[in-house]
Amino acid sequence: MSTPSPGVRPREIAVLAGIVLLEALALAVAGLRLVWTLLFEQPLTVGGTVFLVLVLLGGALWLLHVGRGLWRGFRWPRAAALVVQLFVLVLALPLLQAGQWALGLVLAAPAVVVLLLLFRPAVLAWTSRTVR
């Protein structure tokens, strides 16, 4: 596959940014679900639930920023996306080993795709540009 011209965004970037943005959406939905629990249900602990809401919503905002950076062709989001996907795999592998295939694959499959796409030549070329 040839490297696209400098002004043309590779398709791999669209897939990569799309997956990262879907992960951000999933974190936001989980955080908002916990806000619902705080407001209308009985959480196990209020302090722990508030902390988890802040972590999930902060992670969603961070992944949103990472996806936007990848889309625009910056270099720094590659490392951030790599670390996040490794953490997702750390969560997915025990689920797969415990026989919870559906949830394990839902977590692992996008992470593996992102890890593979991060090292494609077109992605490296797009995210190493000197002109934005």
Steps between C-alpha positions, in 0.01 A plus 500: 500500500642837408524790739231762427591851400567739791162674484287185481390342828549122488199273556685337787485830688122513462468147641751570776342827609152346472585214733663733753196729488265202550706401804459856629126472446490170690682657796263797496195274494639297793568821692154637433347169606677538832368857530152348455583257779603789725183697432229236481631175646698389802878483426720275712701802612439858400866600519619206293230555240581870471868414458420243231277751318786751496747237375265378225400845379860622518610198299228568245616859459860386468413243233297762316810720495715205386261416216494861387879515510529185289252639250698823469830316458685581820775273625420490874166310480672186373661437839180584688294266281760224541494521880120507517472193277751310712292580809186380318676173416598463866127517579393275211738208546373391844145516366597274211679260736195490726281395209318831460564501127249764394622775731864398458479516121309829506793647692788316332406520132500881465816523710683256272380686189624831642835348597545361149396823329728717712804348330377510140728706274215728391411576863862565591538731199177689579585547867859604429423790271674829564223716347148489645 
